[in-house]
Amino acid sequence: MSKQSTRKQEEMSHELYQNPLISRYSSDQMGSIWGPQRKFSTWRRLWLALAESQQELGLEISDAQLEEMRSNLNSIDFDAAKQHEKRLRHDVMAHVHTFGDSCPTAMPIIHLGATSCFVTDNTDLILLRDSLELVGQKLAHTISLLGYFAAENGDLACLGYTHLQPAQPTTVGKRATLWIYDLIEDLQSIEFRLENLKARGVKGTTGTQASFLKLFDGDHEKVKQLDRLVSEKTSFQSQYPVTGQTYPRKIDVHVLDALSGIAQSAHKIATDVRLLANRKELEEPFEKHQIGSSAMAYKRNPMRSERICSLARFVMSLQSSPANTLATQWMERTLDDSANRRLVLPQAFLAIDAILILLGNVADGMVVYPKVIEKNLMAELPFMASENIMMAAVAAGGDRQQLHEQIRQHSQDAASQVKNHGHDNDLIERLTKDPAFADVAIKELMDPKSFVGRAPEQVEEFVTEWVEPIRQKYGNQPFSQELRV
């Protein structure tokens, strides 16, 4: 490429809209899976697999033709392809001709007997497989990181919340296990989709394999072998048993459901982090020179968690597109799926990739503030301890109904002081001064750890039984959590 054309491209890059999923958020690894080089070189590999398999089954295809194809799998002239498509108005045929320009000897047998969906759909399935594998690896890594966080904070008592109102205490680590288990469910969904993903194979224009049956002079067994051979050459162990022109669009629905599930889990986790950051109990990583606000210099905004929520909403909104596409595919296929899928499939994966980078970054550097957690817990613990105090007073000989009424009155008065006057919760002080509770060791009943039940043990068991097997399976593979912006 000349310096002039390079300069022109750079100038154009500042003039044209750039997809922020590529320019700001996702990894190069996921971007390359859905990039043009990967896509069209995979088309060529499929044409080669088809030709190799046809030769193996007896069609007149020479070794020289196959070698010519092998030598040009990656050397794609994209400018020539663009010119061919402008003339032919057909992207697959444009690349057939572009490949043929580099392989003149093989040109007569490229795409032999196939329809466009042979390369487009089989390629999409390969890209879906590779993307699901990458998502699974990153998801497992995020689970591992959150597992370390849970274990480190398994016995750190904190205020629990139901209805976003103070509730029975839990631990920071136990709350993290709730996040992790959602992600484990998501990982299981990804693994299930991978296990059940198949090749479209060699099915022909309406799925009847008629063109291939003609190529092999009516030999049904050879057509079946062709379907199997091509699929195996693309590392699929099986093919969809029946298709129309395309692979079942139900598959896209299943994949987007799984990706949306990850987005839902990530949104919930990030929302919890944002709420707890508001309580000053924990924070996502905040870098030394990071600016929280251009106006308010003191701000430490949870921008990573906010971005997770933003991207998650985008992925969840994409979930409906494959469903609508499936529902409106008439008979053997219509082409109104094409533009939609070109947008939805890659962007959903790019956005999930970005979410997992962010979530891994947050999990790897989450900051906990135990003193604030203790302060917030102790502000509410007197109300939660009141039942234990009452039962201890009953055991010391008190009347349960009278004690209940006294605690109720003291609680209401203490709550009034907190809400109406901004004072500290003085319920324990009130009960200590009340003769009815004189025989109760109230301060001993105020140990936060006595209120968290089996939470510490649950965390330890959960990490051992659920997180560790995932670490073993995926090798605890590290991924860079560095944010691009």
Summary of the structure (lengths in Angstrom):
residues: 485
radius of gyration: 30.8
end to end distance: 29.6
largest distance: 103.5
contacts: 1529
relative contact order: 0.12
helix: 68%
strand: 4%
